[in-house]
Amino acid sequence: MTIEPFKRDREKTLNRTLTVCLCRIAGMALFAMGLVYWVRLIGLFDGPLWRFDLMPVWWRFAAPTLAVLYPVAGIGLWLLASWGSVIWVLLTLVEMVMHLGFPHLFGGEMLAVSLNLAGLGLLAMLRIVAFLEARRQS
């Protein structure tokens, strides 16, 4: 059974619209998280983990890395560049190693990891659907 051309275009447009919306929302959220890490590094608030000079050594390695990766991934996703999702995967892996591999050092904070994995899962599903649609049409 073949799908009429206008229905096929509507499906392709819906998938593209959902992908763009997901990338833009995730891009804003990741950029905001990057700003949070920069606030931690420059020490706007008092606290042991809110100033670079008071952080333990393990946080001195992790915080600047995430302070760079989060906004870069956010900008890449906002621009719909393919490297944005690659950086998003990279920073998710870094946080998974931090929070799952070394919970005694970084804490077992799973909210950021869970949200990143959920967003990446949605993006993967949308891209798989787009791939299957393109394959079906050819």
C-alpha positions as CSV (number, residue, x, y, z in Angstrom):
1,M,0.0,0.0,0.0
2,T,1.5,3.4,-1.0
3,I,1.0,6.5,1.0
4,E,-0.2,9.6,-0.8
5,P,2.5,12.2,-1.5
6,F,0.9,14.9,0.7
7,K,0.6,12.5,3.7
8,R,4.2,11.4,3.3
9,D,5.4,15.1,3.3
10,R,3.3,15.8,6.4
11,E,4.9,12.9,8.2
12,K,8.4,14.1,7.2
13,T,7.5,17.6,8.3
14,L,6.2,16.5,11.7
15,N,9.3,14.4,12.4
16,R,11.5,17.4,11.4
17,T,9.4,19.8,13.5
18,L,9.7,17.5,16.6
19,T,13.4,17.1,16.1
20,V,14.0,20.9,15.8
21,C,11.9,21.5,18.9
22,L,13.7,18.9,20.9
23,C,17.1,20.2,19.8
24,R,16.2,23.8,20.5
25,I,14.8,23.1,24.0
26,A,17.7,20.8,24.9
27,G,20.1,23.5,23.5
28,M,18.7,26.1,25.8
29,A,18.8,23.8,28.8
30,L,22.4,22.7,28.2
31,F,23.5,26.3,27.7
32,A,21.8,27.2,31.0
33,M,23.6,24.3,32.7
34,G,26.9,25.6,31.3
35,L,26.1,29.0,32.9
36,V,25.5,27.3,36.2
37,Y,29.0,25.6,36.0
38,W,30.6,29.0,35.1
39,V,28.9,30.6,38.1
40,R,30.4,27.8,40.2
41,L,33.8,28.4,38.8
42,I,33.9,32.2,39.3
43,G,32.5,31.9,42.8
44,L,29.4,34.1,42.9
45,F,28.1,32.1,45.8
46,D,29.7,31.0,49.0
47,G,30.2,27.3,49.5
48,P,32.9,24.7,49.2
49,L,31.8,23.6,45.7
50,W,30.8,27.1,44.5
51,R,34.4,28.5,44.2
52,F,37.1,27.0,42.1
53,D,39.8,27.6,44.7
54,L,37.8,25.8,47.4
55,M,36.9,22.8,45.3
56,P,38.5,19.4,45.8
57,V,41.0,18.4,43.1
58,W,38.5,16.0,41.4
59,W,36.0,18.9,41.0
60,R,38.7,21.1,39.7
61,F,39.1,18.8,36.8
62,A,35.4,18.1,36.2
63,A,33.8,21.5,36.6
64,P,35.8,23.3,33.9
65,T,35.3,20.4,31.5
66,L,31.6,20.5,32.0
67,A,31.6,24.4,31.9
68,V,33.0,24.2,28.4
69,L,31.1,21.1,27.1
70,Y,27.6,22.2,28.2
71,P,27.4,25.5,26.4
72,V,29.2,24.1,23.3
73,A,26.6,21.3,23.1
74,G,23.8,23.8,23.7
75,I,25.0,26.0,20.9
76,G,25.5,23.1,18.6
77,L,22.0,21.8,19.3
78,W,20.4,25.2,18.8
79,L,22.1,25.5,15.4
80,L,21.0,22.0,14.5
81,A,24.6,21.0,13.8
82,S,25.4,17.3,13.9
83,W,28.4,18.0,16.2
84,G,26.0,19.3,18.9
85,S,24.5,15.9,19.5
86,V,28.0,14.4,19.5
87,I,29.1,16.8,22.3
88,W,25.9,16.1,24.1
89,V,26.7,12.4,24.1
90,L,30.3,13.1,25.3
91,L,29.2,15.3,28.2
92,T,26.6,12.7,29.2
93,L,29.3,10.0,29.2
94,V,31.5,12.3,31.3
95,E,28.7,12.9,33.9
96,M,27.9,9.2,33.9
97,V,31.5,8.3,34.7
98,M,31.5,11.0,37.4
99,H,28.2,10.1,39.1
100,L,28.0,6.4,38.5
101,G,31.7,5.5,38.6
102,F,32.8,7.8,41.5
103,P,29.7,8.5,43.6
104,H,31.8,8.9,46.7
105,L,33.6,11.8,45.1
106,F,30.9,13.5,42.9
107,G,27.8,12.4,44.6
108,G,25.1,10.1,43.3
109,E,23.2,13.0,41.6
110,M,21.3,11.2,38.9
111,L,18.9,14.0,37.8
112,A,21.2,15.6,35.2
113,V,22.3,12.2,33.9
114,S,18.7,11.0,33.7
115,L,17.5,14.1,31.8
116,N,20.5,13.9,29.4
117,L,19.8,10.2,28.7
118,A,16.1,10.9,28.2
119,G,16.8,13.7,25.8
120,L,19.3,11.6,23.9
121,G,16.9,8.7,23.7
122,L,14.2,10.9,22.3
123,L,16.6,12.3,19.7
124,A,17.7,8.8,18.8
125,M,14.1,7.7,18.3
126,L,13.3,10.7,16.1
127,R,16.4,10.1,13.9
128,I,15.6,6.4,13.6
129,V,12.1,7.2,12.5
130,A,13.5,9.7,9.9
131,F,15.9,7.1,8.7
132,L,13.2,4.4,8.3
133,E,10.9,6.9,6.5
134,A,13.7,7.8,4.1
135,R,14.5,4.2,3.5
136,R,10.9,3.3,2.9
137,Q,10.5,6.1,0.3
138,S,13.5,5.1,-1.7
